[in-house]
Each structure stands twice: as C-alpha cells, then as structure tokens.
Amino acid sequence: MGQVFDGIDDELATWIAAQPVWFVGTAPLSGDGLVNVSPRGIDTLSVLGTHRLGWLDLTGSGVETIAHLRENGRICLMWCSFDRRARVVRVHGHGRVALPGEPDFDEVVALHPPHPSTRAVVVVDVERVSDSCGFGVPVMDLVEERDLLRPSAEKRGPEGLAEYRATRNATSLDGLAGMPALP
C-alpha cells in the first residue's frame, strides 16, 4: 500500500464520503507561527471534481484555517478509516475561502443541507492525492454525530453569530486576518 493518485476518482470520492471524520492541516508562513489541525464532520464536504473539493466552514471556536488560507493557501486534508479496512488518505493542495454571494460559496452550499452557522466555504485545488496503510489507526465504531453546532447557532441567531465572528473570528491566534465583516 502507499500510492499516489492522479486526482480523486469515483471510488476514492465514495470512500471519502463514507468517512465520518476528517482532518484539515494548515500553517502560517511564519516559522514561529502555530500549526493548526482541525477535525471536521457532519455533512459539509463535497468532491467537486478530480482535482477540486470544497466544504462548508461552520462557525465554531476559531478561524485558523481561514486565516492561514488567506495568508498562503497551503492545506492538507486527511481521512482515516476506522473500520476493518486500514487506510489513510491525504490530499495536498491550495485552498481559498469563498464568502456568501461568491460563485464557489453558492456552488458548495447548494450541495448540503442548510446550516445556520455556515460562515464561508473552503475550496481546495488538489495538487497531490496519496494513501498509506493506516495499520496504526484503531478500529472504532461511530456512536452518533454530535448535534451541538446547529442548536448553538440557532440560539445565537444571525445577529449573535455576526457578533461572535466579529469578536472571536476577526484574527487568528497568530494575529492573521480571519473572517472579514459580512453584511
């Protein structure tokens, strides 16, 4: 095992869609900046083509991924199989942030159930796709999805989400520009 693929074919897209959790890694250009790895889940990711994917970026705790992408675009996504078939897949590429009203935002949002905490869309131009054995990843069972983001967003409402983003998502932990103020 361990091969490099020429993009994301149908078989790999199906496998990716079946994984309940995946991870996003980004970093600032500064050598003393903080590397960020974020877990993702829920129905937010779409393979948009053999060399393109995108996902809904939901209001959560921070804005590191967005800030790093706005600064330099470097990104790595990783999926691990937690079932009997051991497999790890990594996608390296350059990402960009699409905001409400932009074509990439509208394209990706249309592919998923509406979510009140959607603040942006991340689109990745895929440069490298590879897999490895994953023999060290444990076999685990998914118990259930956490349903915490939706109730939190609904409780805050549009104005509360806008305030949260303005106060907690304007800059990254490294002081990089995060979410711009949205109308």
Backbone as CSV, one residue per row, in Angstrom:
resi,resn,N_x,N_y,N_z,CA_x,CA_y,CA_z,C_x,C_y,C_z
1,MET,0.848,-1.184,0.000,0.000,0.000,0.000,0.884,1.234,0.000
2,GLY,0.306,2.320,-0.317,1.016,3.568,-0.373,1.219,3.976,-1.822
3,GLN,0.262,4.707,-2.343,0.364,5.114,-3.736,-0.065,6.555,-3.887
4,VAL,0.337,7.156,-4.994,-0.075,8.498,-5.348,-1.094,8.364,-6.472
5,PHE,-2.191,9.081,-6.347,-3.278,9.008,-7.324,-3.240,10.219,-8.244
6,ASP,-3.809,10.063,-9.416,-3.962,11.181,-10.340,-5.318,11.822,-10.082
7,GLY,-5.467,12.412,-8.924,-6.721,13.055,-8.568,-7.633,12.139,-7.775
8,ILE,-8.848,12.607,-7.575,-9.852,11.891,-6.792,-10.835,11.246,-7.764
9,ASP,-10.712,9.928,-7.944,-11.627,9.224,-8.848,-12.920,8.885,-8.101
10,ASP,-13.861,8.240,-8.806,-15.164,7.938,-8.207,-15.054,7.028,-6.992
11,GLU,-14.187,6.011,-7.072,-14.028,5.079,-5.943,-13.519,5.818,-4.713
12,LEU,-12.521,6.659,-4.905,-11.960,7.402,-3.771,-12.963,8.425,-3.244
13,ALA,-13.707,9.077,-4.127,-14.724,10.038,-3.691,-15.784,9.350,-2.835
14,THR,-16.176,8.137,-3.228,-17.153,7.369,-2.444,-16.577,7.015,-1.079
15,TRP,-15.308,6.587,-1.056,-14.668,6.239,0.218,-14.576,7.469,1.125
16,ILE,-14.156,8.604,0.575,-14.057,9.845,1.355,-15.418,10.198,1.946
17,ALA,-16.467,10.124,1.136,-17.809,10.482,1.602,-18.290,9.578,2.727
18,ALA,-17.776,8.363,2.799,-18.203,7.413,3.830,-17.500,7.623,5.170
19,GLN,-16.457,8.451,5.210,-15.717,8.641,6.453,-16.428,9.676,7.322
20,PRO,-16.694,9.359,8.590,-17.452,10.269,9.441,-16.643,11.450,9.981
21,VAL,-15.323,11.360,9.906,-14.490,12.453,10.406,-13.274,12.581,9.500
22,TRP,-12.795,13.800,9.356,-11.597,14.067,8.574,-10.891,15.252,9.207
23,PHE,-9.669,15.489,8.793,-8.828,16.492,9.432,-8.255,17.453,8.402
24,VAL,-8.125,18.712,8.803,-7.569,19.764,7.959,-6.341,20.322,8.660
25,GLY,-5.220,20.383,7.940,-3.995,20.955,8.485,-3.561,22.165,7.681
26,THR,-3.243,23.257,8.397,-2.738,24.479,7.773,-1.678,25.074,8.688
27,ALA,-0.926,26.025,8.157,0.094,26.706,8.957,0.366,28.077,8.362
28,PRO,0.745,29.025,9.206,1.131,30.336,8.685,2.529,30.262,8.064
29,LEU,2.922,31.287,7.354,4.260,31.327,6.776,5.336,31.497,7.848
30,SER,5.010,32.199,8.897,5.977,32.462,9.964,6.456,31.167,10.606
31,GLY,7.763,31.046,10.744,8.340,29.848,11.351,7.952,29.658,12.801
32,ASP,7.595,30.734,13.488,7.188,30.586,14.881,5.667,30.630,15.036
33,GLY,4.955,30.549,13.907,3.500,30.526,13.941,2.980,29.167,14.366
34,LEU,1.733,29.119,14.684,1.109,27.895,15.176,0.528,27.070,14.034
35,VAL,0.938,25.813,13.952,0.342,24.869,13.009,-1.038,24.520,13.548
36,ASN,-2.010,24.394,12.666,-3.364,24.074,13.091,-3.847,22.790,12.423
37,VAL,-4.423,21.894,13.213,-5.080,20.693,12.703,-6.485,20.687,13.290
38,SER,-7.477,20.676,12.419,-8.865,20.729,12.863,-9.626,19.490,12.420
39,PRO,-10.388,18.879,13.326,-11.263,17.776,12.920,-12.528,18.350,12.300
40,ARG,-13.083,17.628,11.352,-14.325,18.044,10.691,-15.257,16.842,10.608
41,GLY,-16.521,17.134,10.516,-17.515,16.083,10.387,-18.784,16.663,9.823
42,ILE,-19.893,16.082,10.172,-21.212,16.479,9.679,-21.207,16.380,8.144
43,ASP,-22.294,16.676,7.512,-22.383,16.638,6.051,-21.965,18.000,5.511
44,THR,-20.650,18.205,5.365,-20.153,19.500,4.903,-19.216,19.407,3.707
45,LEU,-18.686,18.238,3.382,-17.653,18.084,2.359,-18.215,17.555,1.047
46,SER,-17.727,18.101,-0.066,-18.095,17.602,-1.392,-16.859,17.509,-2.264
47,VAL,-16.733,16.394,-2.979,-15.726,16.285,-4.030,-16.354,16.949,-5.247
48,LEU,-15.736,18.027,-5.733,-16.278,18.831,-6.825,-15.704,18.452,-8.181
49,GLY,-14.720,17.567,-8.176,-14.069,17.124,-9.398,-12.821,16.349,-9.038
50,THR,-12.124,15.852,-10.011,-10.938,15.040,-9.713,-9.829,15.847,-9.041
51,HIS,-9.831,17.159,-9.222,-8.783,17.995,-8.632,-9.362,19.192,-7.878
52,ARG,-10.568,18.979,-7.308,-11.204,20.092,-6.595,-12.193,19.544,-5.578
53,LEU,-12.145,20.097,-4.382,-13.142,19.758,-3.372,-13.452,20.989,-2.552
54,GLY,-14.551,20.923,-1.826,-14.963,22.064,-1.025,-15.804,21.633,0.148
55,TRP,-15.873,22.489,1.140,-16.716,22.193,2.297,-17.253,23.464,2.915
56,LEU,-18.353,23.284,3.637,-18.936,24.372,4.406,-18.057,24.611,5.623
57,ASP,-17.684,25.855,5.848,-16.942,26.201,7.053,-17.949,26.789,8.029
58,LEU,-18.140,26.074,9.130,-19.154,26.458,10.106,-18.531,27.249,11.248
59,THR,-19.296,28.200,11.779,-18.831,28.969,12.925,-18.599,28.013,14.080
60,GLY,-17.387,28.017,14.584,-17.016,27.156,15.706,-16.155,27.959,16.655
61,SER,-15.102,27.363,17.118,-14.289,28.041,18.114,-13.295,29.034,17.534
62,GLY,-12.730,28.733,16.370,-11.673,29.602,15.867,-11.739,29.824,14.373
63,VAL,-10.672,30.454,13.876,-10.639,30.858,12.477,-9.270,30.576,11.853
64,GLU,-8.547,29.619,12.426,-7.174,29.354,11.971,-7.104,28.925,10.513
65,THR,-7.956,27.986,10.114,-7.909,27.510,8.738,-8.125,28.664,7.766
66,ILE,-9.128,29.459,8.000,-9.417,30.595,7.124,-8.251,31.565,7.094
67,ALA,-7.709,31.910,8.251,-6.602,32.873,8.309,-5.372,32.359,7.568
68,HIS,-5.031,31.091,7.776,-3.862,30.532,7.093,-4.078,30.488,5.583
69,LEU,-5.273,30.111,5.154,-5.553,30.073,3.716,-5.518,31.467,3.112
70,ARG,-6.037,32.437,3.818,-5.995,33.811,3.304,-4.552,34.297,3.189
71,GLU,-3.681,33.821,4.079,-2.282,34.250,4.028,-1.493,33.520,2.946
72,ASN,-1.653,32.182,2.845,-0.745,31.440,1.954,-1.385,30.298,1.172
73,GLY,-2.585,29.887,1.497,-3.291,28.877,0.717,-2.891,27.427,0.931
74,ARG,-1.801,27.167,1.654,-1.342,25.773,1.818,-2.294,24.988,2.710
75,ILE,-2.575,23.745,2.289,-3.522,22.937,3.058,-3.292,21.455,2.800
76,CYS,-3.571,20.654,3.826,-3.552,19.196,3.709,-4.792,18.674,4.419
77,LEU,-5.521,17.797,3.739,-6.677,17.137,4.334,-6.331,15.672,4.522
78,MET,-6.862,15.073,5.576,-6.564,13.670,5.848,-7.816,12.953,6.344
79,TRP,-8.004,11.761,5.806,-9.068,10.864,6.238,-8.428,9.580,6.727
80,CYS,-8.956,9.031,7.816,-8.502,7.738,8.349,-9.700,6.807,8.377
81,SER,-9.493,5.596,7.922,-10.533,4.595,8.038,-10.488,4.025,9.451
82,PHE,-11.632,4.016,10.113,-11.710,3.442,11.451,-12.421,2.090,11.433
83,ASP,-12.763,1.605,10.228,-13.378,0.282,10.138,-12.292,-0.759,9.888
84,ARG,-12.672,-1.932,9.461,-11.713,-3.039,9.317,-10.666,-2.815,8.227
85,ARG,-11.012,-2.028,7.217,-10.047,-1.775,6.144,-9.130,-0.624,6.554
86,ALA,-7.882,-0.917,6.802,-6.924,0.110,7.210,-6.557,0.978,6.007
87,ARG,-6.710,2.295,6.172,-6.371,3.213,5.082,-6.302,4.640,5.610
88,VAL,-5.315,5.382,5.140,-5.192,6.811,5.396,-5.019,7.482,4.041
89,VAL,-5.800,8.515,3.777,-5.695,9.266,2.522,-5.392,10.723,2.854
90,ARG,-4.420,11.268,2.122,-4.070,12.684,2.273,-4.243,13.395,0.943
91,VAL,-4.788,14.607,1.016,-4.922,15.471,-0.147,-4.177,16.763,0.166
92,HIS,-3.184,17.077,-0.657,-2.449,18.333,-0.525,-2.909,19.271,-1.630
93,GLY,-2.970,20.548,-1.322,-3.370,21.493,-2.345,-3.302,22.922,-1.866
94,HIS,-3.950,23.772,-2.610,-4.079,25.181,-2.255,-5.557,25.493,-2.100
95,GLY,-5.874,26.100,-0.963,-7.258,26.404,-0.660,-7.530,27.891,-0.702
96,ARG,-8.788,28.196,-0.865,-9.233,29.583,-0.831,-10.572,29.639,-0.103
97,VAL,-10.873,30.786,0.419,-12.100,30.997,1.180,-13.096,31.731,0.297
98,ALA,-14.304,31.207,0.197,-15.379,31.856,-0.549,-16.436,32.315,0.450
99,LEU,-16.864,33.544,0.302,-17.847,34.140,1.207,-19.228,34.169,0.553
100,PRO,-20.269,34.388,1.366,-21.627,34.437,0.810,-21.707,35.394,-0.381
101,GLY,-22.406,34.912,-1.427,-22.562,35.705,-2.633,-21.539,35.402,-3.714
102,GLU,-20.463,34.706,-3.368,-19.456,34.342,-4.356,-19.849,33.013,-5.008
103,PRO,-19.501,32.821,-6.291,-19.922,31.599,-7.003,-19.509,30.301,-6.307
104,ASP,-18.275,30.189,-5.809,-17.851,28.960,-5.127,-18.688,28.708,-3.879
105,PHE,-19.029,29.757,-3.152,-19.863,29.623,-1.953,-21.210,29.035,-2.349
106,ASP,-21.848,29.658,-3.336,-23.181,29.208,-3.756,-23.153,27.769,-4.259
107,GLU,-22.103,27.400,-5.007,-21.992,26.041,-5.550,-21.944,24.994,-4.443
108,VAL,-21.102,25.217,-3.441,-20.921,24.219,-2.385,-22.109,24.201,-1.434
109,VAL,-22.623,25.356,-1.068,-23.774,25.423,-0.161,-24.965,24.667,-0.750
110,ALA,-25.146,24.741,-2.051,-26.276,24.078,-2.709,-26.202,22.556,-2.610
111,LEU,-25.029,22.008,-2.310,-24.851,20.553,-2.247,-25.109,19.959,-0.862
112,HIS,-25.431,20.812,0.116,-25.564,20.347,1.501,-26.835,20.880,2.144
113,PRO,-27.298,20.178,3.183,-28.446,20.710,3.925,-28.099,22.079,4.509
114,PRO,-29.048,23.003,4.536,-28.772,24.321,5.108,-28.304,24.198,6.556
115,HIS,-27.340,25.033,6.930,-26.864,25.049,8.313,-26.738,26.502,8.761
116,PRO,-27.352,26.863,9.880,-27.359,28.267,10.296,-25.978,28.830,10.635
117,SER,-24.998,27.983,10.894,-23.691,28.519,11.266,-22.709,28.575,10.102
118,THR,-23.182,28.347,8.872,-22.296,28.440,7.705,-21.801,29.874,7.584
119,ARG,-20.468,30.032,7.662,-19.904,31.376,7.561,-19.105,31.566,6.275
120,ALA,-18.619,30.477,5.711,-17.805,30.541,4.496,-17.764,29.156,3.878
121,VAL,-17.142,29.071,2.735,-16.858,27.804,2.072,-15.370,27.792,1.787
122,VAL,-14.760,26.636,1.964,-13.361,26.467,1.582,-13.334,25.591,0.341
123,VAL,-12.624,26.041,-0.674,-12.447,25.276,-1.906,-10.964,24.983,-2.050
124,VAL,-10.638,23.724,-2.334,-9.247,23.299,-2.461,-8.987,22.829,-3.880
125,ASP,-7.966,23.416,-4.480,-7.448,22.920,-5.750,-6.431,21.853,-5.397
126,VAL,-6.745,20.618,-5.748,-5.968,19.446,-5.345,-4.711,19.317,-6.203
127,GLU,-3.569,19.186,-5.532,-2.292,19.024,-6.224,-1.715,17.624,-6.076
128,ARG,-2.023,16.966,-4.969,-1.464,15.626,-4.715,-2.450,14.833,-3.880
129,VAL,-2.677,13.577,-4.262,-3.538,12.667,-3.518,-2.742,11.390,-3.293
130,SER,-2.665,10.958,-2.037,-1.910,9.739,-1.738,-2.586,8.977,-0.617
131,ASP,-2.261,7.689,-0.538,-2.744,6.915,0.600,-1.591,6.152,1.214
132,SER,-1.825,5.696,2.424,-0.854,4.870,3.135,-1.633,3.830,3.919
133,CYS,-0.915,2.946,4.555,-1.538,1.755,5.127,-2.541,2.026,6.240
134,GLY,-2.242,2.899,7.159,-3.141,3.127,8.278,-3.175,2.000,9.285
135,PHE,-2.150,1.138,9.264,-2.136,-0.018,10.171,-2.134,0.394,11.645
136,GLY,-1.676,1.597,11.963,-1.631,2.048,13.352,-2.903,2.728,13.827
137,VAL,-3.890,2.878,12.946,-5.150,3.525,13.308,-6.085,2.477,13.897
138,PRO,-6.659,2.747,15.068,-7.523,1.740,15.691,-8.841,1.549,14.945
139,VAL,-9.448,0.405,15.147,-10.789,0.124,14.645,-11.758,0.648,15.698
140,MET,-12.691,1.509,15.259,-13.642,2.111,16.196,-15.017,2.155,15.555
141,ASP,-16.036,2.275,16.390,-17.408,2.404,15.920,-17.889,3.828,16.139
142,LEU,-18.615,4.347,15.161,-19.263,5.641,15.293,-20.538,5.442,16.110
143,VAL,-20.661,6.152,17.202,-21.850,6.044,18.036,-22.942,6.950,17.486
144,GLU,-22.614,8.211,17.251,-23.564,9.160,16.682,-22.851,10.468,16.384
145,GLU,-23.482,11.293,15.541,-22.985,12.645,15.289,-23.331,13.508,16.507
146,ARG,-22.504,14.490,16.777,-22.838,15.470,17.816,-23.738,16.518,17.176
147,ASP,-24.816,16.840,17.811,-25.699,17.871,17.292,-25.623,19.078,18.224
148,LEU,-24.478,19.749,18.194,-24.281,20.900,19.062,-24.157,22.213,18.296
149,LEU,-23.587,22.179,17.095,-23.400,23.421,16.341,-24.721,24.054,15.933
150,ARG,-25.637,23.249,15.429,-26.928,23.793,14.981,-27.697,24.456,16.129
151,PRO,-27.921,23.772,17.265,-28.650,24.440,18.358,-27.931,25.695,18.864
152,SER,-26.605,25.647,18.909,-25.849,26.818,19.343,-26.056,27.984,18.386
153,ALA,-26.001,27.712,17.086,-26.199,28.763,16.089,-27.626,29.297,16.123
154,GLU,-28.581,28.394,16.280,-29.981,28.828,16.329,-30.234,29.688,17.570
155,LYS,-29.615,29.328,18.682,-29.779,30.104,19.914,-29.175,31.503,19.765
156,ARG,-28.015,31.578,19.119,-27.368,32.880,18.913,-28.142,33.746,17.923
157,GLY,-28.688,33.113,16.890,-29.373,33.857,15.840,-28.375,34.583,14.954
158,PRO,-28.859,35.134,13.840,-27.963,35.801,12.888,-27.136,36.939,13.506
159,GLU,-27.758,37.742,14.345,-27.029,38.857,14.956,-25.973,38.358,15.936
160,GLY,-26.311,37.355,16.717,-25.350,36.791,17.665,-24.180,36.115,16.963
161,LEU,-24.461,35.428,15.845,-23.386,34.816,15.070,-22.477,35.889,14.478
162,ALA,-23.071,36.968,13.974,-22.268,38.057,13.411,-21.373,38.666,14.491
163,GLU,-21.912,38.844,15.688,-21.100,39.395,16.782,-19.990,38.420,17.179
164,TYR,-20.311,37.139,17.266,-19.307,36.126,17.599,-18.167,36.159,16.590
165,ARG,-18.519,36.193,15.304,-17.487,36.213,14.256,-16.654,37.481,14.343
166,ALA,-17.306,38.611,14.616,-16.581,39.888,14.698,-15.635,39.924,15.887
167,THR,-16.037,39.324,17.005,-15.192,39.386,18.200,-14.221,38.219,18.338
168,ARG,-14.587,37.042,17.810,-13.736,35.865,18.002,-13.118,35.305,16.728
169,ASN,-13.571,35.758,15.575,-13.068,35.211,14.318,-12.404,36.248,13.420
170,ALA,-12.169,37.453,13.924,-11.556,38.508,13.109,-10.076,38.244,12.863
171,THR,-9.407,37.627,13.841,-7.981,37.313,13.693,-7.693,35.923,14.246
172,SER,-6.618,35.338,13.735,-6.189,34.018,14.202,-5.390,34.159,15.496
173,LEU,-5.000,33.043,16.053,-4.158,33.052,17.251,-2.827,33.740,16.999
174,ASP,-2.367,33.729,15.731,-1.115,34.390,15.350,-1.326,35.843,14.946
175,GLY,-2.554,36.326,14.983,-2.834,37.710,14.609,-3.059,37.912,13.127
176,LEU,-3.233,36.831,12.369,-3.522,36.948,10.930,-4.984,37.294,10.715
177,ALA,-5.276,37.934,9.584,-6.669,38.287,9.252,-7.499,37.022,9.134
178,GLY,-8.634,37.018,9.815,-9.539,35.876,9.776,-10.748,36.197,8.935
179,MET,-11.931,36.141,9.546,-13.174,36.407,8.832,-13.362,37.907,8.654
180,PRO,-13.625,38.340,7.422,-13.977,39.746,7.239,-15.393,39.969,7.751
181,ALA,-15.699,41.200,8.057,-17.062,41.544,8.470,-17.993,41.292,7.288
182,LEU,-19.075,40.598,7.536,-20.042,40.306,6.482,-21.246,41.233,6.618
183,PRO,-21.835,41.588,5.484,-23.022,42.464,5.563,-24.174,41.772,6.238
